[in-house]
Amino acid sequence: MSRVGRVERTTKETSVLVEIDLDGTGKVEVSTGVGFYDHMLDQLGRHGLFDLTVKTEGDLHIDSHHTIEDTALALGAAFKQALGDKVGIYRFGNCTVPLDESLAQVTVDLSGRPYLVHTEPEKMAPMIGEYDTTMTRHILESFVAQAQIALHVHVPYGRNAHHIVECQFKALARALRYASERDPRAVGILPSTKGAL
Ligand SMILES: [Mn+2]
């Protein structure tokens, strides 16, 4: 059974299409018009081994905020859709990824309830190309709200803004992969004592 999600989301500010296949090979086609964000979504697909298509046309004449946020919302919704009934998955995942001087620690529970805990160094370059570095938390908030997962992302140290953000996306990708992958010992079993996820 294929685990795919497809979300189209159109407002007066943006038009977003996201397609994701959780059991892919990391084939990614992303275009949001924000170069660094494309680079981050590329990390997400590649290291999550998700096949991922993202096409966003947003109001970049204002700034990149709506484009980035609405893409994250659609991505979260598509991820949730692809997870389906969550039967037979690991549910929990974590990964720690260094990128030179920076370190990201990500832990996820595909719980059905949205919750984000996020810490990163407060002193960071404000922009990476057209990407406002305060948007990283906003992306995670938006993704979590729609995917309905508990997500903890910590960067205990780091100096270069590009590294600080990129290690978060790499660790997120791998943690989501581990959590969403099928557990061969749990075929047909929903990983919850409550009977619902
Ligand atoms: Mn916003």
Boltz pocket constraint, residues with backbone or C-beta under 6 A from the ligand:
constraints:
  - pocket:
      binder: B
      contacts: [[A, 65], [A, 69], [A, 138]]
      max_distance: 6.0
